[in-house]
Amino acid sequence: EPMRATVWRADAEVRHFKGEGEYNGCPISVEASVSAAAARVTVTMDGGIFPALPEDTWYDFLLMDESGTEYRARDGSDGNVKQMSVSFDGTGKLPDSLTLRILLVTEGEWDKEAAIANAPSFILEFIMNEQPGK
């Protein structure tokens, strides 16, 4: 029997966002490129590196739009780097604003709500649209 699917066009509109803040007392800058199909977030620590984490612990990223819809992260990082870039699955629509939280996750049981409550929050401001062919 035929199967129906949605295929996202590669030339879809992309929105760019920026934000800044502090993580462990060090300034960081955040940039995001978002389409309806995917998002890419780059977090850069200015003047330092994200600390290396113990085995079975990693940095995870929680990205949400203005309505609280979560983007699903495809990867994380174990630190010891100046810059972390993470890809996300899209939500099917373009956001007007984004909030990013950097979480520390440990393998096994962990309390996501407590991790979110203790995570720094970064508000990303919309800076521009990129139209196909421009």
ABEGO torsion letter per residue (X at the ends): XBBBBBBBBAABBBBBBBBBEBBGGBBBBBBBBBBAABBBBBBBBBGBBBBBBBBGBBBBBBBBBAAGBBBBBABBBAEGBABBBBBBBBAGBBBABBBBBBBBBBBEBBBAAAAAAABBBBBBBBABBBBBGX
